[in-house]
Amino acid sequence: MKKVEAIIKPFKLDEVKESLSGIGIQGLTVTEVKGFGRQKGHTELYRGAEYVVDFLPKVKLEIIVKDESVADVVAAIEKSAKTGRIGDGKIFVLPIEEVVRIRTGERGDQAL
């Protein structure tokens, strides 16, 4: 099993969710986060004073999938989250050792 984490632009969330649903992904966790990379941030004017907003709003998706589904999930996220502009985000794939469904006690792939 793998954990796919994606940091994307907030307005792309619905499109990514629909794309993942289309390939059979039933569960994901979404967190509102802030961060920056090459995009750096921007300058804003507030009550006549200029200040730098370093951290930009993003959305973090976390999806646990079987190994054979990883390529499809990454491709779906990449295609649906892409705008072609700086700040589109990143996708990370990490190994998962164990999954336990608390309600039933199921483990591994059955717990997904």
Backbone as JSON, one array per atom type, in Angstrom:
{
  "sequence": "MKKVEAIIKPFKLDEVKESLSGIGIQGLTVTEVKGFGRQKGHTELYRGAEYVVDFLPKVKLEIIVKDESVADVVAAIEKSAKTGRIGDGKIFVLPIEEVVRIRTGERGDQAL",
  "N": [[0.83, -1.18, 0.0], [0.3, 2.3, -0.55], [0.73, 5.76, 0.32], [-0.6, 8.54, -1.09], [0.14, 11.82, -1.32], [-0.95, 15.01, -2.06], [-0.37, 18.36, -2.85], [-2.26, 20.99, -3.73], [-3.79, 23.68, -5.69], [-6.43, 25.47, -4.14], [-8.85, 25.97, -5.64], [-8.92, 23.91, -7.44], [-9.78, 21.65, -6.21], [-12.43, 20.4, -6.39], [-12.45, 19.49, -9.04], [-10.28, 17.68, -9.02], [-11.22, 15.86, -7.11], [-13.5, 14.8, -8.44], [-12.2, 13.59, -10.59], [-10.69, 11.62, -9.28], [-12.76, 10.12, -8.16], [-13.84, 9.15, -10.47], [-12.01, 7.17, -11.19], [-12.43, 5.29, -9.32], [-11.69, 5.81, -6.66], [-12.56, 5.9, -3.34], [-12.24, 7.1, -0.86], [-10.76, 9.9, 0.76], [-8.64, 12.25, 2.42], [-8.86, 15.65, 3.2], [-7.12, 18.6, 3.75], [-6.87, 21.98, 4.71], [-4.12, 23.93, 4.01], [-1.15, 25.99, 4.36], [1.53, 27.37, 2.52], [4.69, 27.73, 0.74], [6.67, 27.72, -2.23], [8.51, 27.8, -5.06], [6.83, 29.73, -5.89], [6.75, 31.75, -4.03], [5.09, 33.86, -2.81], [3.25, 36.92, -2.3], [2.8, 40.51, -2.58], [0.75, 42.6, -0.63], [-1.6, 45.26, -0.1], [-2.65, 46.88, 2.75], [-4.71, 48.95, 4.45], [-3.18, 51.13, 3.58], [-0.6, 50.31, 4.1], [2.09, 48.37, 2.91], [2.6, 44.89, 2.7], [4.15, 41.63, 2.87], [2.84, 38.59, 1.86], [3.75, 35.61, 2.77], [3.02, 32.89, 2.97], [0.96, 30.89, 1.05], [-2.45, 29.96, 0.45], [-3.27, 26.55, 0.25], [-4.38, 23.22, -0.66], [-4.27, 20.08, 0.85], [-4.24, 16.78, -0.1], [-4.78, 13.47, 0.99], [-4.41, 10.15, 0.28], [-4.86, 6.72, 0.6], [-3.82, 3.92, -1.1], [-3.92, 0.78, -2.95], [-0.92, -0.79, -4.14], [-0.99, -1.25, -6.94], [-2.7, 0.72, -7.86], [-1.51, 3.17, -7.7], [-0.18, 4.55, -9.88], [-2.35, 5.28, -11.52], [-3.79, 6.97, -9.8], [-1.95, 9.05, -9.3], [-1.66, 10.01, -11.93], [-4.29, 10.89, -12.44], [-4.59, 12.95, -10.54], [-2.51, 14.66, -11.32], [-3.29, 15.39, -13.94], [-5.82, 16.63, -13.53], [-5.3, 18.68, -11.69], [-3.57, 20.41, -12.86], [-2.66, 23.59, -14.05], [-0.77, 24.76, -15.5], [0.62, 26.89, -14.63], [2.85, 28.56, -12.34], [3.03, 27.23, -9.04], [1.25, 25.12, -9.07], [1.54, 22.83, -7.55], [2.51, 19.78, -5.76], [3.09, 16.21, -5.83], [3.37, 13.5, -3.67], [4.57, 10.23, -2.99], [4.34, 7.73, -0.66], [5.44, 4.9, 1.31], [3.2, 2.63, 3.0], [2.88, 0.88, 5.95], [0.89, -0.47, 7.46], [-2.67, -0.73, 7.71], [-5.57, -0.21, 9.59], [-8.95, -0.79, 10.03], [-10.89, 0.75, 12.28], [-13.54, 0.28, 13.18], [-14.21, -2.4, 12.37], [-11.93, -3.9, 12.7], [-10.58, -4.87, 10.54], [-7.69, -5.39, 8.51], [-4.9, -4.22, 6.5], [-5.27, -4.43, 2.9], [-8.03, -4.97, 2.95], [-8.99, -3.14, 4.76], [-9.04, -0.78, 3.43]],
  "CA": [[0.0, 0.0, 0.0], [1.02, 3.58, -0.63], [0.02, 6.98, 0.65], [-0.37, 9.58, -2.08], [-0.13, 13.16, -0.79], [-0.88, 16.03, -3.11], [-0.6, 19.75, -2.46], [-2.82, 21.59, -4.94], [-4.48, 24.96, -5.53], [-7.76, 25.21, -3.58], [-9.95, 25.98, -6.61], [-8.85, 22.69, -8.23], [-10.2, 20.52, -5.38], [-13.59, 19.69, -6.92], [-12.05, 18.81, -10.27], [-9.45, 16.54, -8.63], [-12.1, 14.9, -6.44], [-14.28, 14.14, -9.48], [-11.28, 12.75, -11.35], [-10.38, 10.45, -8.44], [-13.98, 9.34, -8.07], [-13.97, 8.5, -11.77], [-11.15, 5.97, -11.28], [-12.81, 4.36, -8.26], [-11.19, 6.15, -5.32], [-13.74, 6.14, -2.51], [-11.96, 7.87, 0.34], [-9.57, 10.74, 0.82], [-8.63, 13.26, 3.47], [-8.52, 16.96, 2.67], [-6.73, 19.55, 4.78], [-6.45, 23.29, 4.23], [-2.77, 24.21, 4.49], [-0.49, 27.16, 3.79], [2.94, 27.13, 2.26], [5.23, 28.37, -0.46], [7.81, 27.09, -2.89], [9.03, 28.76, -6.02], [5.83, 30.78, -6.07], [7.24, 32.73, -3.08], [4.13, 34.7, -2.11], [2.96, 38.16, -3.02], [2.69, 41.72, -1.77], [-0.6, 43.14, -0.53], [-1.75, 46.57, 0.5], [-3.68, 46.87, 3.78], [-4.8, 50.26, 5.12], [-2.09, 51.99, 3.15], [0.72, 49.72, 4.36], [2.39, 47.23, 2.06], [3.22, 43.79, 3.42], [4.36, 40.43, 2.07], [2.15, 37.37, 2.27], [4.68, 34.54, 2.42], [2.37, 31.59, 2.87], [-0.21, 30.91, 0.2], [-3.39, 28.89, 0.78], [-3.24, 25.34, -0.59], [-5.15, 22.1, -0.15], [-3.49, 18.85, 0.9], [-5.02, 15.55, -0.21], [-4.1, 12.26, 1.42], [-5.15, 8.99, -0.22], [-4.16, 5.45, 0.75], [-4.26, 3.05, -2.19], [-3.14, -0.41, -3.23], [0.25, -0.48, -4.98], [-1.32, -1.26, -8.36], [-3.51, 1.89, -8.19], [-0.73, 4.4, -7.51], [0.06, 5.26, -11.14], [-3.62, 5.86, -11.96], [-4.12, 8.06, -8.88], [-1.02, 10.15, -9.58], [-2.0, 10.57, -13.24], [-5.56, 11.6, -12.31], [-4.34, 14.2, -9.81], [-1.66, 15.51, -12.15], [-4.07, 15.91, -15.06], [-6.93, 17.5, -13.12], [-4.83, 19.81, -10.88], [-2.63, 21.22, -13.64], [-3.07, 24.82, -14.73], [0.35, 25.18, -16.32], [1.22, 28.07, -14.04], [3.63, 28.31, -11.14], [2.22, 27.01, -7.85], [0.28, 24.04, -9.26], [1.66, 21.92, -6.42], [3.39, 18.61, -5.79], [2.52, 14.92, -5.45], [4.34, 12.65, -2.98], [4.13, 8.85, -2.8], [5.06, 7.17, 0.5], [5.01, 3.55, 1.66], [2.36, 2.45, 4.19], [3.13, -0.44, 6.51], [-0.31, -1.14, 7.96], [-3.92, 0.02, 7.82], [-6.55, -0.91, 10.42], [-10.27, -0.15, 10.12], [-11.2, 0.7, 13.71], [-14.87, -0.28, 13.43], [-14.3, -3.85, 12.17], [-10.67, -4.57, 12.98], [-9.95, -5.32, 9.3], [-6.32, -4.91, 8.31], [-4.34, -4.28, 5.15], [-6.11, -4.02, 1.77], [-9.44, -5.05, 3.32], [-9.33, -1.96, 5.54], [-9.16, 0.39, 2.57]],
  "C": [[0.88, 1.24, 0.0], [0.09, 4.7, -0.17], [0.39, 8.01, -0.41], [-0.79, 10.89, -1.44], [0.02, 14.14, -1.94], [-1.18, 17.39, -2.51], [-1.05, 20.47, -3.73], [-3.43, 22.96, -4.63], [-5.92, 24.68, -5.08], [-8.88, 25.14, -4.61], [-9.97, 24.75, -7.5], [-9.4, 21.47, -7.48], [-11.36, 19.74, -5.98], [-13.25, 18.9, -8.17], [-11.21, 17.56, -9.97], [-10.3, 15.46, -7.98], [-12.94, 14.12, -7.45], [-13.42, 13.18, -10.29], [-10.94, 11.47, -10.57], [-11.59, 9.54, -8.3], [-14.19, 8.54, -9.36], [-13.11, 7.26, -11.95], [-11.38, 5.03, -10.1], [-12.27, 4.65, -6.88], [-12.38, 6.58, -4.47], [-13.48, 7.01, -1.31], [-10.7, 8.7, 0.21], [-9.74, 11.73, 1.96], [-8.16, 14.56, 2.87], [-8.23, 17.89, 3.84], [-6.38, 20.88, 4.12], [-5.1, 23.6, 4.85], [-2.27, 25.52, 3.87], [0.97, 26.83, 3.57], [3.42, 27.92, 1.07], [6.4, 27.56, -0.97], [8.4, 28.13, -3.8], [8.1, 29.95, -6.21], [6.11, 31.98, -5.16], [6.18, 33.48, -2.27], [3.91, 35.96, -2.91], [2.83, 39.31, -2.03], [1.25, 42.2, -1.78], [-0.58, 44.49, 0.15], [-2.9, 46.5, 1.5], [-3.63, 48.18, 4.54], [-3.58, 51.14, 4.83], [-0.7, 51.44, 3.39], [0.9, 48.49, 3.47], [3.04, 46.13, 2.89], [3.27, 42.55, 2.54], [3.6, 39.27, 2.69], [3.02, 36.21, 1.82], [3.99, 33.21, 2.15], [1.07, 31.7, 2.1], [-1.15, 29.76, 0.57], [-3.31, 27.76, -0.24], [-4.17, 24.31, 0.04], [-4.27, 20.86, -0.23], [-4.45, 17.66, 0.87], [-4.18, 14.38, 0.26], [-4.98, 11.07, 1.04], [-4.3, 7.76, -0.02], [-4.71, 4.49, -0.3], [-3.39, 1.8, -2.27], [-2.02, -0.04, -4.2], [-0.11, -0.37, -6.46], [-2.16, -0.04, -8.8], [-2.74, 3.2, -8.18], [-0.57, 5.19, -8.8], [-1.21, 5.95, -11.63], [-4.0, 7.07, -11.11], [-3.24, 9.27, -9.16], [-1.36, 10.81, -10.91], [-3.3, 11.38, -13.18], [-5.37, 12.94, -11.61], [-3.56, 15.17, -10.69], [-2.46, 16.17, -13.28], [-5.11, 16.93, -14.61], [-6.48, 18.72, -12.31], [-3.97, 20.8, -11.67], [-3.28, 22.44, -14.26], [-1.98, 25.28, -15.69], [1.06, 26.41, -15.79], [1.98, 27.69, -12.77], [2.68, 28.15, -9.95], [1.18, 25.92, -8.0], [0.37, 22.98, -8.16], [2.6, 20.75, -6.65], [2.59, 17.37, -5.41], [3.65, 14.09, -4.84], [3.74, 11.25, -2.83], [5.0, 8.24, -1.71], [4.57, 5.75, 0.78], [4.17, 3.55, 2.94], [2.56, 1.03, 4.69], [1.85, -1.18, 6.9], [-1.49, -0.19, 7.96], [-4.88, -0.83, 8.64], [-7.85, -0.12, 10.4], [-10.73, -0.33, 11.56], [-12.51, -0.01, 13.97], [-14.9, -1.8, 13.37], [-13.04, -4.61, 12.55], [-9.98, -5.1, 11.72], [-8.6, -4.67, 9.14], [-5.91, -5.01, 6.84], [-5.31, -3.8, 4.1], [-7.6, -4.04, 2.1], [-9.9, -3.82, 4.1], [-9.47, -0.71, 4.69], [-10.59, 0.55, 2.14]]
}
